């Protein structure tokens, strides 16, 4: 047949080498892979066989020098790590049928955007806790997504509820109330305007008073659902300051 172009051949060999480097933990293992059982039989000495392979006298194909092997192995591992880092993570809501659960469906719709930082959402929930006490709170969706596994929520094995560690939490029976800033929002307890949340990235303030407008680049969405006594989502599109 026709002879392959030398350049194409060389490139193919290089990728093979990179693959080779990834296959072996150590340079010695790599050299051993190039030694045939016959070599050891004739030479009766594995170290000698390795030396000969390293010098290029034996072994199949071209042999990498130790420095080349280490450099290729490092490059191959870095490429693999960066590929893993940049691989799109599977969404917690992926492949879940939430058509009958308006609140979870709304969370699923936002999951990707919120994880990517294109959207921040504050979730207001009001419902009875496990003790039958009415509680309500404002949850920073992005912060919760980062700090806990949401799959049990989307599988409906767990119910998302406000916690004392959220942006704001209130137990109507015990009158216990807390508020905490998160990496995304600062809580401003303004007596005049009620509760305000300031987005730390673009410094815009979100007003959660239903009688007021929520503020710049923010929308208030009331979710009609039987899952909770009340659900409101405040979406805020962050425009990064350049």
N, C-alpha and C positions, 0 to 999 in steps of 0.2 A: 504493500500500500504506500500512499504518499507519506513522506516524513513530516512530522509536526514541526511547526516553526519553533526555533530554539527558544524564543521569548515566551511563547505560550507554555512550552515544556517547563521552563525555569519557574514560571509563576505557579504552575500546578505543583511543582515540587515544593515550593515554599509553603504553600498552604498545607501540604502533607506534613512538612516539618513542624509547623505550628500545632497541627493535630497530634503529632508524635509527642511533642513537648507536653501537651496536656494529659496524655495518656499515662505518663510515668511520674511517680512522686519524686524520684531521685535520678540523678545522672547515671548512677550505677545501674539502676533498673533499665534505663534507656539503652545503655551499652549492652546489657545482657540480652535485650530483645534482638540485638543485631548478631548475637553469637548463635551459631547453629550447634546442636548437640554434638555434631561431628567435630567441630572446632575443639570443644572441651575434651572430647575423647582423644584427639590427636595431641593436643597441647598439655592435657592432664593438669591444667592449672587455670582456674577461672580468672585470676588477676591478670595473668599473662594474656589470656584471650581478650580481656577488656582492654589492656594496653594496646594490643594489635588493632582492635576495632577503633580505638580512639585515634590511633595513628593512621587509620584509613586503609590498613592492609587487608583486613577481613571485613566481614559483615556485608549486609545487603545494601546497596545504594551508598549515597554519600553520608558520612557521619558528621554530626554536629560536634564542634569543640565544646568543652564544658561551659565556657563563658557564653557561647552562642546559645547553648541549651538553656542555661539559667535565664538569659535575657529573653529568649522566646517564651519560656515558661511563664516568666513574670508578665510579659506583654499579653500572653494568652489569658492569664488569670485576671489581669486588669480589664481586658475586653469583656470577659465573662461577667465580672462583677458589675461593670457599668451597664451591661445589657440587663442584668437583674435589677439594678437600681432604676433603670428607665422603663422596665417592662410595665405596661399598664396593670395596676393591681386589680384583681377581680373585685368588683363592687359587692358589698355585703348584700345588696338588694338584687343582685343578678339572678335571673331565672326564677324569681318568685312571683306567683300570681297574686297581686294585691288589689285586683279590680273591685273587690267587695269591701275594701278597707281604705276609705278616702284619705285618712291621716297618713297611714303607712305608705300609701301610693304617692302622696305629696312628698314625703321624705325621700322615697326612692327616686322620684323625678329630679330632686335637687342633689342627690348624693354626689354625683360626679363633679358638678360645678362647685359644690362646697369643698370637696376634697382638693380640687385644683386651685382653690382660692379666688375663683372668679365671682363667687357669690358668698355672702355671709347671711345666715338665717337665724333669727331668734324665734324660738318656739314657745308660745304661751300655752300651758296646759292647766286645766282645772278638773279635778276628779277626786274620788274617794281613795284613800290609801288602804293598805291591807288591814288597818285597824278600824276602817269605816269612817275615818276623819276626813273632812274635805281639805284638800291641799291644793295650792296653785303655785306656779313658778314660771320663770323665764329661763329658757335653756339656750345656751350657745351651741348650736348644732355642730359647727366645725370642731369645737373643743371636745365635745362628747365623742364625735366620730374618731378623733385622734386618740382619745384616752380609753375607749372601750370597744369591744367587739359588738357590732350592730346586727350580726346575723341572727342571734336569738330573738331580737325585736322583730326583724322582718319575717322570721319563721313563726312569730306569735307565741314563742315559748316564754318570753319575758315581755312585760309591758313597760314602755318608756314612761317614767314618772319623774316629776321634779324632785331634786335632792337639795339638802341644805348647802351643798357645795356648788350649786348652779348660780347663774347670774343673780337670781333672786328667788326666794322660796318663802312661802307663807302657809302655816298650818292654822286654819280658821278656828279650830277647836281649842288648841293650846295657845294660840296667838303667838307662836314661836315664829320669828321672821329672821332671815339672814340675807345678806347680799355680798357677792364676791366679784371682783373684776376677773376677766379671763385674758388669755393672750390676744384676743380680738376686740374685746370691749371693756371700757371703763364704766363703772356704775356711777351715775350722778343722782344722788337723792335730793332733788330740788323740791322743796315744800310747795312752791307755787305751781310748778308744772307737773308734779308727781314724779314718776320714775323715768329717768332718761338714760340711754345707753350711748356712749360715745365710741364710735369706731376708731380703733387705735391707728389704723392704716391711713385713712383719709380725713380723720378728725371730724367727720360728720356726726351729728347727733340724731339718734332715733328716738322719737317720742311715741311711747306705747299707749298713751291715753286715747281711747276710742273716739273721744270727741274732738281730738286734734288731728292735724295732718301728721303722718309719720316722719316727714322731713325729706331732704334731698336724696334722690336715688333710692328711695325706700318705698315699699308697698306693703299695705296691710291686707292679709288674706284670711278671711274667716272660713274655717273648714267645717262644712256641715257633715256631721258624723255621729254615729251612736257609740263610737269607741271611747269617747270621753264626754264629760259634762260640757266642756268648752275647749275649742282649739283655735288659736289664731297664730298665723305665721307672718313674721315681719321679714321680708326679703330686702337685703341691702346690697346693691351692686357697688363694689369698691372700685373707685377710679384712683389708681395709684398716683401719688404726686410724683412728677418727674423732676 
